[in-house]
């Protein structure tokens, strides 16, 4: 998935950076966004869980609740969609 995202980001006029960190996801996302002075946060979501987590996912939902920055949520393809995911960055 990372190569596809890079291709989209690097063929636009957007200033962007893909960051991979270890730790508590919500804390790392919020800390990175504040430290780097980001104007917007873009997250992918699997939509796992129940009720509100069904549509957003736990991390995405928590980030939305705790930031004042705009957040774009992008649903990631599931294994059932037939769209191949690239998890080679793990």
Buried (B, 14 or more C-beta within 10 A) or exposed (E): BEEEBEEEBEEEEEEEEEEEEEEEBBEBBBEBBEEEEBEEBBBBBBBEBEEEBEEBBBBBBBBBEEBEEEBEBEBBEEEEEEEEEEEEEE
